[in-house]
Amino acid sequence: MKVDILIIGAGPAGMAAALAAAPSGARIALLDDNPAVGGQIWRDGPQAHLPPQVHEQRRRLAAQSTIQLLTASRVIAQAGPKQLLVEDAACARVIEYDKLILCTGARELLLPFPGWTLPGVTGAGGLQALIKGGLPVAGERLVIAGSGPLLLASAATAQANGARVLQIAEQASWAAVAGFAAQLPRWPHKLLQALGLWHPGYRASSHVIAALGDSHLQAVRLSINGQVKEVPCERLACGFGLIANTQLGQALGCRIEHNSIAVDNWQASSQVDIYAAGECTGFGGSEKALVEGAIAGHAAVGDLAAARHLWPQRQRWQGFARALQHSFALGEPVKQLATPDTLICRCEDIALADLREHGGWTPAKLASRCGMGACQGRICGAATQVLFGWQPPAPRPPFSPARIDTLLQLGQPE
Amino acid sequence: MSQSADIIIIGAGIIGAACAHELARRGLRVLVLDAGRRAATAAGMGHLIVLDDNPAELALSQYSLQRWRDWGRDMPADCAYRQNGTLWLAANAEEMAVAEAKYQVLREQGLDCQLLGAAALQAAEPELSQTLHGALKVGGDGILYAPNAARWLLQHAQIELRMARVVEIDHRRVRLDDGAWLSAEVLILANGVYARELCPELPLQAKKGHLLITDRYPGRVNHTLVELGYVTSAHNASGPSVAANIQPRPTGQLLIGASRQFDSEAPEVEPWMLGKMLRRAVDYMPGLAGLNAIRAWTGLRAASPDGLPLLGEHPQRPGLWLAVGHEGLGVTTAPGSADLLVAQLFGETAPLAPDAYLPQRFLGVAAHA
């Protein structure tokens, strides 16, 4: 299969890139590992309520005969110059491209604390995704902890589906939260969003200490502005922020800066003909992703005037991103939650005490098997980066677990 | 300058660790310096295997396998030692004849081995291709997890492990990258492929290998499965080559090898080589195609021209002892290599004739005699 433009990730950035590039007549493939487009933020499902704007975007995508959607597909390896090996549930294929646009998004940072592996404990974004996918939460008592606006969004989704949100523990200080709120009038739409999400159980300078229970979650121990408090509940959702998914960009040789794919004004990466847009270039929400995606799409087909036209809009949302990152930077207390017997690697059951003695990710992995399990360090690698400052090594193919059958397609060098 | 230890060993891989273990057992103070670079012990398969390309290789691997079986009783669980045996797979009648010849050689040495016909092979390993003609089973072979075995060998009160990179060797002392000098009566160079940096005259060539590991599929494979073509397709070739090598790990994962490249020392996984290696493995075990791979990586084997290690004192640099050039057999032959080296150091009769492994065969005679 050969296309002019291959877009990896069909969230806001990828959808916008495809729509921006489409009028040029270029053949476009838009690939995502989820079964539907929309990314994490516009994830569809039986209990999802997507904004009208998303339905409109999806209609426009479907109407473009030059855009091919490849959902439930994952990038496995670089098969050759400008060629990626891709796998879906049924088959594998090599896709050749002229231009590549990486819109690989971000994933949730999960920080370990005592009890975080108990059934009933999820990520804040993870809970949202589960609820959209049909998880019943009506009548359940829920505590949300972590940092950033995602806590409020997650609470709103749970509440709309009948859960009782008892407490929202934000680790940032009131001063930081108030400082962020004071800037919101610069982005009126965000201000309205925030007002709509406001919750009486919201507390700043607060964080989870432990999830309590034997076989499943029964209560949460919280530090609420310095006071320890136990709250009986059925669910705990924790979101400590987002980590850019830079692995594919890194594997293709794109320069990484501040844990994000570095791009120029045209959203071009350091590698020729590879662009990047959205959360993988630094998290900042769907508005930033949409405009960056559109710039990348225009630039990739050579419509520089259209791309340049969007620069002011991008600047506006990058300002929002900076305010967000500055206000909700993780403080020390949430980095010290794990105790010596807290599991850091869930796949291989490796506790904090088994890791601390090692000087870095690779020696720790070799000695303890940390990161060698099914998730290949996606969770614990990010946690140890925050906890110990360990840098995970450059990703190697297969970039995701893949059928050996798929890898058999990797052929001779050119 | 005061001595930093009785003996300084450069390299805390399986060879350096085995030497340190044996020296410490004899009461010497050993300082082991490791630069923390990617090296063969961490990358390899941990296959403990008797090889018989030549009598010296057979003697060293057979002796070492016995030592591993002894150590295996004391090793902690995280070393993942198992005596699961190797099956040498014959794809055709010609290879079956090779299996029979190999059987004779190994039997003469008193090794536990057995020829399996096609039906017996299917019964032993039902996942294998039904087109195979049979196999030679070598019962004393095993597997282990070498990084932890090396750590276990280094756990001794007389051994100090220090993370430090040696940048120069000068007589009986070494300079670290921070400028500090350390000295000892004896230096042992056991840092595999990196030995060339400190000792450019060593005839070592890097041979890159790829490995891949699957998700957990317990019970699918029992023995380590190696194609008999391994000897011809991987060992003796000069260009890039692959050979089927499938090893069941105690976790239920399958470790799949093997490849050899002479022209590439880059650490990257090369997709074309990965594909080539896996196609070969799938020829032998078709069901592999339906399993999930979770990780691939590479490593460098430090090979000498004749495939045997260099074990002994450097003929022109008194006080510098060599334990390098093990190619893909370092984990297997670590115990024997250590015993051979230490016996020479102490002027004792070695458990094996040391001549075939002496550095003199490449470096010439002693200049200081």
Interface residues (C-beta under 8 A of the other chain):
Chain A: A77 Q78 A79 G80 L85 G359 G360 T362 P363 L366 A367 M372 A374 Q376 R396 P397 P398 P401 A402 R403 I404 D405 L407 L408 Q409 L410 G411 Q412 P413
Chain B: G36 R38 A42 P147 N148 R151 M163 L212 T214 D215 E268 V269 E270 P271 W272 L274 G275 K276 L278 R279 V282 L288 A289 G290 L291 N292 A293 I294 R295 A296 W297
